[in-house]
Amino acid sequence: MRLIALAFSFGPVLFGIGLIAPAIASAFDLAGIAPPFGISPLHAGLGIGILLGLVARQRKTWLW
């Protein structure tokens, strides 16, 4: 039961990894934008998705 509660507490971060990161990577590819430092679009998307997930977890909302 504690494992499920722990997973739900990290829900925004998991959402950022599972949905936001691939969407950002696809947007980079479609727009023809190369991420900085020569990293792949997926790595850039993962970084942004995790960051947004952590912000949403801290604020307890996705909305600003």
C-alpha positions, 0 to 999 in steps of 0.5 A: 500500500505504501508503494502505491501511495509513493507512486501517486505522490510522484504522479506529476513527475511520472506524467512529465516523463511519460507524456510531456517528454515525448511531446516536447521531443516531437515538437523539437523534431517537427520545428527543426530545433536542435537542443543545446549542447548537442543532446538528443531531442528526447534527452532535452524533453526528459529534462524539461518534462522532469523539471515541469513535473517537479515544479507541479509536484512542489506547487501541487498543481499544473496550473499557474 
